[in-house]
Amino acid sequence: MTTVVVGSGHNALVAACYLARAGQRVQVLERDEVPGGAVSTVARFPGHLVDRGSSAHIMIRHTGIIEELELERFGLRYLDCDPWGFTPSDGARPPIVFHRDLDETCASIASACGVKDADAYRRFVAVWGERSARVMRSFGGPPTPGRLVRSFWGLDARAGGSALSREFLQSGDALLDFWFDDERLKASLAWFGAQSGPPMSEPGTAPMAGFAALMHTLPPGRAVGGSGALSAALIARLRADGGELHTGDAVSSLRRAGSGWQVTTESGRTVHADTVIAGSHILSTLDLLRAGDFDPAVLDDWQRRIRVGPGIGMVVRLATDRLPEYPGASPEESARGLQFLVSDRRQLHLAYGATLAGSLPPRPVVLAMSFSALDPSIAPAGEHQLSLWAQWHPYELADGSAWAAHAEREADRIIAEVDRYAPGFRSSVLQRFVQTPVDLEREMGLRGGNVMHVEMSFDQMMLWRPLPELSGQRVPGAPGLYLTGASTHPGGGVSGASGRSAARLVLGDGRRRRFTLPRRR
């Protein structure tokens, strides 16, 4: 059986690896010269290995995929980000340091926010650690009603099922207001939760904020050599099992041909396959079907109903001669994980509101990551490397101006936010590379600059991602075509879960076809 995988994002590569390991003939076709999509690393500055998209890997370390595919044998090694989170001092109180060890974290919270919040955080982790583990369990396959019920069955519901469901469906802000008093602690956890995309003021975002509790079971991981080390290990695994990867030749159409598929590329190459797994953005996949004469009325309906969103942010990549020097904290406390440069949720609300209006945020909200402190191999001796991720920045500006007119000035403002918390940081910058929402789209095919593909709002998650009729990772009217990637359940972030689910669907459907074929006499 032959399968063509469109795109080489990490979910697509995971799917390809499972199929090749099962003995299928697999070809991965990638438009870019750099495989891996947003999970890739390139040499932006001399001596530096710089991520193009993701930097810290959280979910995939909880899925078992790394172990199942034996990716350590193919060079993948993770370093724990510990401490995994850091919120700088506000001048009057010490920083908040989120260690993997819960006791150490609670001691830091007690010092920075008070004993009451430290005790509340311990209870919060006990409750939401189990709930977050069940959320991860629900990511293990297509979001069918039965699977979701089984994933959450047995959770403590002594207050009643309606009370439990309400806690899951409430906003992240409401969850944090219930548990804690200190605004800086709430802002830190809200900013962690908002890395999924929506602000914590949105309904259904409580589990995104609650996911912080799972970081005390297994913290974010940094792949040695950069985020792209995961994709490199997947590619090595794929090739070891006979799979192929072809880069630099974009797929231009997907056409149903007999009982299989005809896949055409921009160079004019044609590949015939029994099945296709589309790992590109869902809107790109629909464009490929349109080019292959799929029903345009159906495609028009789907495209109008899928909401990409206003854009999710921009990134400034830096080469520096030193790490940020946060008052009252050592680099061992501040530099190894996610640096939450926010002290009040009003800053988050203002930034998101500006994005909805097509404006630049009054003050950028920044997440700083300095993983050269953890993995010196990504920077030359005597230098460091930082990624400054800033939400929210709109893809389209309301005044009609082009992003090129704002990119460098906005990068200056983002760097200034780090300097605000770590005085003198600005003078440490040696080189920089700016990725606006438009740049993210142009380089990695992220429509609207949204790294999550489509908005991670409540109505586009689980049973509804990206649409109810597409949530099972199959396309009605297109037998043998399967979907994977951030456009599908469980959404954005580095998990690999939808890739494994797609591979299981392909293999399961293949077995059913073999059993139902008429026997020869």
Steps between C-alpha positions, in 0.01 A plus 500: 500500500634844407438818699597854407538743789459865404724726708773415749376661819566288805149347497541403135838344576358310798226357277755406234721325755220284639394398149852424380563297814186300415646415159322754279671681215505863612603816317502838678475798263606840637489838323777646715870421473506481881291207630313502828270797454491706818704231681826584326829668578730693266823705515367858524821646642861372475545217749136509613231234446175697511146360508263606224187431704457301821768496770376317811332160458236417758224268381697248294694403812171387656371296203738201490576566131870560565528159667278316249708623205826455693610848402791499742660239275485760224672776693219672690588609851305733725615720785245585768417868531532521876401747630237495227360846568623832638326830574734791580494710814259794503752705697332447834482120509730221382451310172265204470689186400305197374714192562410147398514425871171609653645574845760735354233674292272547798791641702563755225130592481486540878793740489368700202122484548429375852436170676129498414568493126778245546258264676239568231752417228573164661128416499466635144772262377336205676165570332607620156794263468259207476263693277780603265616140478150408383511780242825349370331159489223649283766610251593139429247446219223664296257693725200270477238540774574152634874561515455832679268342759751220562785749532332695778307216664583458867602859575396619843146634454380499860357848446301365206562463130360842420742664744793312348402587144457865600856509632630370169288741294572816698759755398859470612468834678203374700695188596798705618282749688342209687833348607731795562520856638831633370467667158860433397453126558171506308660694215785248479265203472268689263796576270603133511146395407479761223786330314222288349369810326178630659510747790402356834189719498343266240256224606648150504859612566515373860677175395767706321584680824460179699755325277773669704436238769632227269840674482576358845466148356717565194616853412550648153792345315767656287629279219879508490606687188172686464132428444578355157683210665158336544429522125853378421447192717162431338655528153780263597243253636293531181796433272618209713164333429519569125295820487588787269511876550499740203548874563480809283205388286158611619191288443271691263191277488330197654273313261296186554609239244314168496529346845803714589649846462704690245736746668654764272787732591602841370790347307251284307575180687204262548479244778224238525407392851244280670466754780602859571566663837481879474716663766479851361274777627137396457432795267801401288365145483163627382679704233674182379164321478357795305788471253407130470136581407340418835146640539556880522173564683606272785846657513353850504279408795789349699736788431245760611435319828863442603628795702874563495482797734666841500857376544671375810835677527852568385849388600835670538801264493815641658870428526633663818824518695330410830177377654236737640595604853178508701531667842486254788544188285788288378518371140437150639159623620404727211660381177412133456127521440220735397542858621157656558555874451163611628377603843136591440234335282380841386808510278383176336148632456621824340729316258225261390244779465740695279551195281127460447490863390793448262736713708841442653485434875540804729778301665624166360452195718818294483601143576882476505691175448878477534568133435872547434521505881376141493658384173827681417522320163259748337728804544875562464720534807451832674157560345139418582178475305150617587157464345251771596144394421243781513123456496288641364585668170241521220570356157309783330544855629184709507670805348593296191873541552745222419674311776839590350444857617459387863721193540822658626330753725283229653809283553653794689193514725516126567867520595416799722257280694785267596712803589219622726534187715874436444663846485788521255380212285464715189876561490568124487335453158747415222266395219129454451254335263139619497202279412176696458167321445549555126849346519365196685248446221751551220772276643300214650156519337330608824186668367441836664818455700312266736736231627197300615362494139144584605385672816506281809165638614247275672289460185802377301634240741442129563184388313496822299861536381521632235132420424269227632501312167881510479578429866541126442806576282317374191354710218140418396488418131875433488558137608864428569584860594593563864583820688768572755684800643408795719174549308370176655442372853668567741616820328824694503810438703753220467312180582517264201164367617301567186775342289479179697120509482508545121738207459276279713200594286688411180616166639158416646318584177754293306436196718124537459532521122705182490244311705207619286652433156333209322710184492622366172360159403 
